[in-house]
Amino acid sequence: MALFNLKVVTPERVFFDGETEQIILSTVCGEIGILARHESYVSILPPGPLRIKIGNKFKVAAISQGVVKVSKDKTTIIATSIEWHDEIDVERAKEAERKARQTLSHKLSDLEFKQAEFKLKRALNRISVSSKYNS
């Protein structure tokens, strides 16, 4: 398979910058696979897994949210935060889930509700990615 350049950045660092032959990620329209010479494409990324094919294996990370921009020879992902599945602190993620659920049980403004809902989705994504891919 042909390779293409993938760059994944956060406000703090370059998370990944290298060649891959395939990525699979969740967009607001559903899961998508990207190969070399993919049509130009831009999408918002909700919390979800990012699978990057390196050699013959997929390496998996948890994206909190972001955007993806695909061109014929390069794909760029800008994420609020991202971490490899084996670096996730599951206890911290479970505590974040507990706090978000507790916050959601109170009467909230629309903004507070959306913030708590996002925190819950992010925590559940981190827990899911860690448990699914650390087996």
C-alpha positions in Angstrom: 0.0 0.0 0.0 1.1 3.6 -0.7 2.2 5.8 2.2 1.1 9.3 3.1 2.2 11.9 5.7 0.2 12.2 8.8 0.7 15.0 11.3 -1.2 15.1 14.6 -0.7 18.2 16.7 -2.2 19.5 20.0 -1.6 23.0 21.5 1.2 21.5 23.6 3.1 19.3 21.1 3.5 17.4 17.9 1.9 14.1 18.8 2.8 12.2 15.6 4.6 13.2 12.4 5.4 10.4 10.1 4.4 8.1 7.2 1.4 5.7 7.4 -0.6 3.7 5.0 -4.0 4.0 6.7 -5.8 5.8 9.5 -9.3 5.1 10.9 -11.0 7.7 13.0 -14.5 8.9 14.1 -15.9 12.0 12.6 -19.2 13.8 13.3 -20.6 11.9 10.3 -19.3 8.5 11.4 -16.2 6.4 11.2 -13.9 7.0 8.2 -10.8 5.3 6.8 -8.2 7.3 5.0 -5.6 5.9 2.6 -3.0 7.6 0.4 -4.4 9.9 -2.4 -7.7 10.3 -0.5 -10.1 13.0 -1.8 -9.7 16.3 -0.1 -11.8 16.3 3.1 -12.3 18.3 6.3 -14.3 17.2 9.4 -14.8 17.9 13.0 -13.7 15.1 15.3 -15.7 14.2 18.4 -14.1 12.2 21.2 -13.1 8.9 19.7 -10.3 6.5 18.8 -7.6 7.2 16.2 -6.0 4.1 14.7 -2.8 4.7 12.8 -1.3 1.8 10.8 2.4 1.6 11.4 4.0 -1.3 9.7 1.6 -4.2 9.9 -0.1 -3.1 13.1 -2.5 -0.3 14.2 -1.4 1.9 17.1 -4.4 3.5 18.8 -4.9 6.8 20.6 -7.8 8.6 22.2 -8.7 12.0 20.7 -10.7 14.4 22.9 -11.9 16.5 20.0 -10.4 18.2 17.0 -10.5 18.6 13.2 -9.0 16.6 10.4 -7.9 18.0 7.0 -7.1 15.6 4.3 -5.4 16.3 1.0 -4.0 14.0 -1.7 -0.5 13.6 -0.1 -1.0 14.7 3.6 -3.4 14.5 6.5 -3.3 16.8 9.4 -5.2 16.4 12.7 -5.4 19.2 15.2 -6.7 17.8 18.5 -7.5 19.5 21.8 -5.7 16.5 23.4 -4.7 13.0 22.5 -2.9 10.2 24.1 -1.8 6.7 23.2 -4.1 3.9 24.5 -1.4 2.5 26.7 -0.7 5.9 28.3 -4.2 6.6 29.5 -4.6 6.9 33.3 -7.8 4.8 33.6 -8.4 5.7 37.3 -8.2 9.4 36.4 -10.6 8.9 33.5 -13.0 7.1 35.8 -12.8 9.9 38.3 -13.5 12.4 35.5 -16.5 10.3 34.5 -17.8 10.2 38.0 -17.5 14.0 38.4 -19.1 14.7 35.0 -22.1 12.4 35.9 -22.4 14.1 39.2 -22.4 17.6 37.6 -25.0 16.4 35.0 -27.3 15.4 37.9 -27.7 19.1 38.9 -29.7 21.9 37.3 -27.4 23.5 34.8 -27.3 26.3 32.3 -27.0 25.2 28.7 -23.3 26.0 28.7 -22.6 24.1 31.9 -24.6 21.1 30.6 -22.6 21.1 27.3 -19.3 21.3 29.2 -20.2 18.5 31.6 -21.5 16.4 28.7 -18.3 16.9 26.8 -16.2 15.9 29.9 -18.3 12.8 30.2 -17.9 11.8 26.5 -14.1 12.4 26.8 -13.8 10.3 29.9 -15.9 7.5 28.4 -13.7 7.6 25.2 -10.5 7.3 27.2 -11.9 4.4 29.3 -13.1 2.6 26.2 -9.9 3.1 24.2 -7.8 2.0 27.1 -9.8 -1.2 27.9 -10.4 -2.2 24.3 -6.9 -1.8 23.0 -4.9 -2.8 26.2 -6.2 -6.3 26.2 
